[in-house]
Amino acid sequence: MQIVSMRNMLQAARKRQYAVGQFNVNSLEFAQAFLLAAKEESSPVILGITEAAVRHMGGYALVASIVRELIKAYEVTVPVVLHLDHSSSFEACVKAIHAGFSSVMIDGSHLPLEENIALTQKVAAVAHALGVSVEAELGRITGEEDGIVVDESLGTFAAAKDCARFMLETQIDCLAPALGSVHGLYKGESRLQFELLAEIVRLTQAPCALHGGTGIPTHDIQKAIGLGITKINVNTENQMVYAAALRKSLVGAANVYEVQKYTRQAVDAVKASVKQKMREVGSSHQA
């Protein structure tokens, strides 16, 4: 299976009322875990990567090559999306597209609505001409993502009418409205705005993404899927699982220095966690 656009993947998810997980690649090991989990669960999967992670891993072309080669090596046949997450600029999106990414997110949520629309239209014109899908955000999701912190006082919910206008004028493939989720860890219970979500879906008829999937109870995630969420972003949870597995594997192992011995345990732990998440969102056996 080649790397594919998100468009058909999310449309199928919406039709069958499940969601596809976006799991963020922070290193080679995360990509290994996600692809193996998708293969074993027969699940479509979205591999997201931020600009900071791209820099850490050596650039857009190298990231795309790693994912393509892992797909071949593991004989992965399920649909895989390689998605630039929370891109800050048109230029970054174009670099990712030219490197072989099949999807990009342009995040102009910090801009006035008109400027966000204009920026998103510019990205969509290039991406859609090359068969690449586009995601964009409205409202401000609080927490930290790629080193950018949005304080609770600056967070704003997406306005349903703005979402309708945004979708009409940009024709993007996936909308990420701010619904009360957070990037990172919750300081209390999640408070998703389900009525707002229902109204946005009614007005836009768009596949919608729920960012900040870590820490949201399963019943809330499944309720959101029932209302029209077709994409769930999970990053912090996987990083916590990975770090905990590394710590556990190194306890009492002062003489262990072969990296593969302890990173293999971390990959297995993340893979198990992701497989469970795929079952929760309903994407298992949908490929």
Rosetta blueprint (number, residue, H / E / L):
1 M L
2 Q L
3 I E
4 V L
5 S L
6 M H
7 R H
8 N H
9 M H
10 L H
11 Q H
12 A H
13 A H
14 R H
15 K H
16 R H
17 Q L
18 Y L
19 A L
20 V E
21 G E
22 Q E
23 F E
24 N E
25 V L
26 N L
27 S L
28 L H
29 E H
30 F H
31 A H
32 Q H
33 A H
34 F H
35 L H
36 L H
37 A H
38 A H
39 K H
40 E H
41 E H
42 S L
43 S L
44 P L
45 V E
46 I E
47 L E
48 G E
49 I E
50 T E
51 E H
52 A H
53 A H
54 V H
55 R H
56 H H
57 M H
58 G L
59 G L
60 Y H
61 A H
62 L H
63 V H
64 A H
65 S H
66 I H
67 V H
68 R H
69 E H
70 L H
71 I H
72 K H
73 A H
74 Y L
75 E L
76 V L
77 T L
78 V L
79 P L
80 V E
81 V E
82 L E
83 H E
84 L E
85 D E
86 H E
87 S E
88 S L
89 S L
90 F H
91 E H
92 A H
93 C H
94 V H
95 K H
96 A H
97 I H
98 H H
99 A H
100 G L
101 F L
102 S L
103 S E
104 V E
105 M E
106 I E
107 D L
108 G L
109 S L
110 H L
111 L L
112 P L
113 L H
114 E H
115 E H
116 N H
117 I H
118 A H
119 L H
120 T H
121 Q H
122 K H
123 V H
124 A H
125 A H
126 V H
127 A H
128 H H
129 A H
130 L L
131 G L
132 V L
133 S E
134 V E
135 E E
136 A E
137 E E
138 L E
139 G L
140 R E
141 I L
142 T E
143 G E
144 E E
145 E E
146 D L
147 G L
148 I E
149 V E
150 V E
151 D L
152 E H
153 S H
154 L H
155 G L
156 T E
157 F L
158 A L
159 A L
160 A H
161 K H
162 D H
163 C H
164 A H
165 R H
166 F H
167 M H
168 L H
169 E H
170 T H
171 Q L
172 I L
173 D L
174 C E
175 L E
176 A E
177 P E
178 A L
179 L L
180 G L
181 S L
182 V E
183 H E
184 G L
185 L L
186 Y L
187 K L
188 G L
189 E L
190 S L
191 R L
192 L L
193 Q L
194 F H
195 E H
196 L H
197 L H
198 A H
199 E H
200 I H
201 V H
202 R H
203 L H
204 T H
205 Q L
206 A L
207 P L
208 C E
209 A E
210 L E
211 H L
212 G L
213 G L
214 T L
215 G L
216 I L
217 P L
218 T H
219 H H
220 D H
221 I H
222 Q H
223 K H
224 A H
225 I H
226 G H
227 L H
228 G L
229 I E
230 T E
231 K E
232 I E
233 N E
234 V E
235 N L
236 T H
237 E H
238 N H
239 Q H
240 M H
241 V H
242 Y H
243 A H
244 A H
245 A H
246 L H
247 R H
248 K H
249 S H
250 L H
251 V L
252 G L
253 A L
254 A L
255 N L
256 V L
257 Y L
258 E L
259 V H
260 Q H
261 K H
262 Y H
263 T H
264 R H
265 Q H
266 A H
267 V H
268 D H
269 A H
270 V H
271 K H
272 A H
273 S H
274 V H
275 K H
276 Q H
277 K H
278 M H
279 R H
280 E H
281 V H
282 G L
283 S L
284 S L
285 H L
286 Q L
287 A L
